[in-house]
Amino acid sequence: MTYGQGACAEVVAAGTIAAADMYGLPVSTTHVLSSGVAGTMAANGSGLQWATVRNLLTAWVLTLPAAIMLSATLYVWFVNMF
């Protein structure tokens, strides 16, 4: 990864996070930045490590259900505790 790729990934991530904040949309900063890095690697033609891309996709797919399950569990636990 070059300095230019890193700078582009950071600028895109900052813009995406700022737009999401402006519209009140929830985003994961880690997912946004890692997507920016993957995009610069693909655009540069330096190649993607498909194992890393697979891990990112798995994280994207599992994050929402995991957050739902965790928040539901904590809600039930706190309601019964208090």
N, C-alpha and C positions, 0 to 999 in steps of 0.2 A: 504494500500500500504506500502510495506516495503522499507527500504533504498536500498536494492539490486534491487528491481523492479524499483525504481526511477533512480538509477544509470544506469541500463540497458536501460531504456527508453531514458535517456539523451544521452548515447553513440550511440545508434541506430539513434536517431534524428540527432546528430552531423555528423555521418557518411553519412546519407542520404542527408543532406543538403550540405555537402562538395562534395559529388559525383554529385549532381545536379548542384552545382556551377562550378565544373570542366568541365561538359559537356554543360554548359550554359542553363540548363533547369529551367523553373520557378516552384517553389514549395512554398507552404504556410508553414511557420515554425510552426504555430499553428496546422495545420492538421497533419503534420509529427510527432510532439511531442505527440499529443493526440492519434494518431494511435499507437505510441510506448507504451504509457501507457496502452491502451486497449490490446495490444499484450502481455504485461507482466502479466496483470490480467488474460487473457485467459490461458496463459501457466502455471501460478501458480495454476489454478483451483479455484481461489477465486471468480470467477464469474464476469460477466459483468452486468452493469445496462443497460438493453435494451433500456430504455428511453434515456439514454445518447448516446448510439450507434446510435439510430434513429436520434437524433439531429445532431450527427457528419455526418452521411450520408446525411441528408438534407442540411447541410452546404456545403458539398462537391459538391452536385448536383446544388445548387443555386449560389455558388460563381462565377463560370465562366459566366453564363448568366448575373448575376448582374454586374460583372466587365465590360462585353461587353456593356451593356446598359449605364452604367455610363460613360465609356470612349467615347462612341459614342455621348452621350448627351453633354458632356463637349467639345468635338471636334467641334460639330456643333455650340455650343454657342460661343466658342472662335473664330471660323472662321467668324461668323457674327458680332462679337464684334470688331474685329480688321480688 
